[in-house]
Amino acid sequence: MTIRSIRTPALTCLGLFLLAPAALAQEGEANDCPVAEFTKGLRFQQQSAEIRALQRQAYNIATEKLDAAVADAEDPSKLAVVTDLDETVIDNTPLLARDLENCHTYDAWDTWLPWERDGNPALIPGAKEFLDHADSLGVAIRYISDRADEQKEYTIASLTELELPQVSPETVLLLGPPKIERRELVSEDHQIVLLLGDTLHDFDNGFRKTPLEDQKALVDENAGKWGAEWIAFPNAAYGSWSEAPLTAWDAETVIEEW
């Protein structure tokens, strides 16, 4: 999910956490690139079978919950699914991998904007099947993303090329008002039955610009919504957690041979 206006400086772009050359990291020369530590997370996000399992699991849950909502609805056309784009519906890891290889740190969207125009993102596994299913049920789909609104035509072109349903200037709502305001626009004439995203403010404005510990507490306060109304997608590549310190076991290290 591309987020501009609501991230801290360390979160102002997708690649900021991933911009380290994989070759250097593999050769133990990570000190040459200060963000080489994010190589492993990007490798998991792009290459692991586990990430595909988790993504398909999320869409399986979303399908089950949507079918139940439609079964209970008098008019399914009044229902809506709201989904994020980046790392929820489309996969941008090739851009991140290229920037990582170049150890390219940036905070001005200098490579993301060209990617929006000329990049070729792939679909997240399960995305098209789920969205086509929602479309077949007559449910409205709204794509809410913090991609650049001034480049909206390119995002629409990418989604159209990927053959996703219900793609139009009216259904693709990009960066401008905060996401909560764009969701409120959808709620004016539809009942939102599912929110899909990889970042917590895709679900509730209370997560926006909120300290990490408060985010964790808010996650627990909304425990009943996860997997019911809110479908969270894994993203090991970037997020508000990226600079959080690790909590280590405070016991003395003892190394034993097996």
C-alpha positions in Angstrom: 0.0 0.0 0.0 1.5 3.3 -1.0 1.0 5.9 1.7 2.2 9.4 1.4 0.6 11.9 3.6 0.3 9.9 6.8 3.6 8.2 7.3 6.5 9.3 9.4 9.6 10.4 7.4 10.9 6.8 7.8 7.7 5.6 6.1 7.3 8.1 3.3 7.8 5.6 0.5 7.6 1.9 -0.2 11.2 1.4 -0.9 12.7 3.3 2.1 12.9 0.1 4.1 14.1 -2.1 1.3 16.8 -0.1 -0.3 19.8 -2.3 0.1 21.7 -4.4 -2.5 20.9 -8.1 -2.0 24.3 -9.0 -3.3 26.0 -7.0 -0.6 23.8 -8.4 2.1 24.6 -11.9 0.9 28.3 -11.2 0.9 28.3 -9.9 4.4 28.9 -6.3 3.3 25.7 -4.9 4.7 27.5 -2.0 6.3 28.0 -0.5 2.8 24.3 0.1 2.7 22.5 1.2 5.9 19.2 -0.4 5.1 20.5 -3.8 4.0 18.6 -5.4 7.0 15.4 -5.3 5.0 16.6 -7.8 2.4 15.2 -10.8 4.2 11.8 -9.2 4.6 11.6 -8.4 0.9 12.7 -11.9 0.0 9.9 -13.3 2.1 7.4 -11.0 0.6 8.4 -11.7 -3.0 9.7 -15.3 -3.0 8.2 -17.4 -0.2 5.5 -19.9 -0.6 4.3 -19.0 2.8 3.3 -15.5 1.7 1.2 -17.0 -1.1 -0.5 -19.2 1.4 -1.3 -16.3 3.7 -2.6 -14.2 0.8 -4.8 -17.0 -0.5 -6.0 -17.7 3.0 -7.0 -14.0 3.4 -9.0 -14.1 0.1 -10.6 -17.4 1.1 -11.8 -15.8 4.3 -13.0 -12.7 2.4 -15.0 -14.9 0.0 -16.7 -16.8 2.8 -17.7 -13.6 4.6 -18.9 -11.9 1.5 -21.1 -14.9 0.6 -22.6 -14.8 4.0 -23.3 -11.0 3.7 -24.9 -11.5 0.3 -27.1 -14.3 1.6 -28.4 -12.0 4.3 -28.9 -9.0 2.1 -32.2 -7.9 0.4 -30.3 -6.1 -2.3 -26.6 -7.2 -2.9 -26.1 -4.1 -5.1 -26.3 -2.0 -2.0 -23.3 -3.8 -0.5 -19.7 -2.8 -1.1 -16.2 -4.2 -0.7 -13.5 -1.7 -0.2 -9.9 -2.8 -0.9 -6.5 -1.2 -0.8 -4.3 -1.8 -3.9 -0.6 -2.1 -3.2 0.4 -5.4 -1.5 -3.3 -6.2 -1.2 -4.4 -6.5 -4.8 -1.2 -5.8 -6.7 2.4 -6.7 -6.0 5.0 -4.0 -6.3 8.0 -6.0 -5.1 9.9 -5.7 -8.4 10.3 -2.0 -7.8 11.4 -2.5 -4.3 13.9 -5.2 -5.4 15.4 -3.0 -8.0 15.8 -0.1 -5.5 17.2 -2.6 -2.9 19.8 -3.7 -5.4 20.8 -0.1 -6.0 20.8 0.7 -2.3 18.6 3.6 -3.3 17.3 5.6 -0.4 14.7 8.2 -1.2 12.0 10.3 0.4 10.5 12.1 -2.5 8.8 9.3 -4.4 11.4 9.6 -7.1 11.1 6.0 -8.3 7.5 5.2 -7.2 6.0 7.8 -9.5 7.7 6.3 -12.6 6.6 2.9 -11.4 3.0 4.1 -11.3 3.3 5.3 -14.9 5.4 2.6 -16.5 5.7 -0.3 -14.0 4.0 -3.7 -14.5 2.7 -4.9 -11.1 1.5 -8.4 -10.8 -1.6 -9.6 -9.0 -1.6 -10.8 -5.4 -2.6 -14.5 -5.5 -6.4 -14.9 -5.1 -7.1 -11.2 -5.8 -8.7 -11.5 -9.2 -10.7 -14.6 -8.3 -12.2 -12.8 -5.2 -12.9 -9.5 -7.0 -14.5 -11.3 -10.0 -16.6 -13.3 -7.5 -17.8 -10.1 -5.8 -18.6 -8.6 -9.2 -20.6 -11.7 -10.2 -22.7 -11.3 -7.0 -23.5 -7.7 -7.9 -21.5 -6.2 -5.0 -19.9 -2.8 -5.6 -16.1 -2.7 -5.5 -14.2 0.4 -4.5 -10.4 0.6 -4.8 -9.0 3.0 -2.2 -5.3 3.7 -2.4 -2.8 6.4 -1.6 -1.3 6.2 -5.1 -1.0 9.7 -6.7 -4.3 11.1 -7.8 -2.6 13.2 -10.4 -1.4 9.9 -12.0 -4.8 8.2 -11.7 -5.0 7.4 -15.4 -1.9 5.2 -15.1 -3.2 3.3 -12.1 -6.5 2.7 -13.9 -4.6 1.5 -16.9 -2.7 -1.0 -14.8 -5.8 -2.3 -13.2 -7.5 -2.6 -16.5 -4.6 -4.4 -18.0 -4.8 -6.9 -15.1 -8.5 -7.4 -16.1 -9.9 -6.4 -12.7 -13.6 -5.7 -12.5 -15.4 -2.4 -11.9 -12.4 -0.2 -12.7 -13.3 3.4 -13.5 -12.5 6.9 -12.4 -15.4 6.7 -10.0 -14.4 3.5 -8.3 -10.7 4.1 -8.0 -10.3 6.6 -5.1 -6.7 7.8 -4.8 -4.7 10.1 -2.5 -6.4 13.3 -1.6 -8.7 13.2 1.4 -7.7 10.7 4.1 -8.9 7.2 3.6 -11.6 7.5 6.2 -13.2 10.3 4.2 -13.0 8.2 1.0 -14.6 5.3 2.8 -17.4 7.7 4.0 -18.1 8.6 0.4 -18.7 4.9 -0.3 -20.9 4.6 2.7 -23.2 7.3 1.5 -24.9 4.9 -0.9 -23.5 1.5 0.0 -23.1 -0.7 3.1 -19.4 -1.6 3.4 -19.3 -5.3 4.4 -15.6 -5.9 4.0 -12.4 -3.8 4.2 -9.2 -5.4 2.8 -5.7 -4.0 3.3 -2.2 -4.5 4.5 -1.8 -1.4 6.7 -4.0 -0.8 9.7 -5.3 2.6 8.7 -7.0 0.7 5.8 -9.5 -0.3 8.4 -9.8 2.4 11.0 -8.7 6.0 11.2 -7.6 5.4 14.8 -4.5 3.7 13.5 -3.5 6.8 11.5 -0.4 8.6 12.8 -0.7 6.5 16.0 2.3 5.2 18.1 3.0 1.5 17.6 1.9 0.5 21.1 -1.4 2.3 20.7 -1.9 0.5 17.4 -1.4 -2.9 19.1 -3.9 -1.9 21.8 -6.4 -0.9 19.1 -5.9 -4.1 17.3 -6.9 -6.0 20.5 -9.9 -3.7 21.1 -11.2 -4.7 17.7 -10.4 -8.4 18.0 -13.8 -9.5 16.7 -13.5 -7.6 13.4 -10.3 -9.4 12.1 -11.3 -12.1 9.7 -14.9 -11.0 9.9 -15.3 -7.4 8.6 -11.5 -6.6 8.3 -9.3 -8.8 6.2 -5.6 -8.0 6.8 -2.9 -9.0 4.3 0.7 -9.8 5.3 3.4 -7.3 4.3 6.9 -8.0 5.5 8.4 -5.4 3.2 7.5 -2.1 4.9 5.3 -0.7 7.6 5.2 1.4 10.8 6.9 -1.4 12.6 10.1 -1.2 10.6 12.2 0.9 13.1 10.7 -0.7 16.3 13.4 -2.1 18.6 13.4 -5.8 19.2 12.7 -7.3 22.7 15.5 -9.8 23.5 15.6 -12.5 26.2 17.6 -11.0 29.0 19.3 -14.2 30.1 23.0 -14.8 29.6 23.7 -16.5 26.2 24.5 -20.2 26.6 25.6 -22.1 23.5 25.3 -25.9 23.6 26.1 -28.4 20.9 23.3 -30.8 19.9 
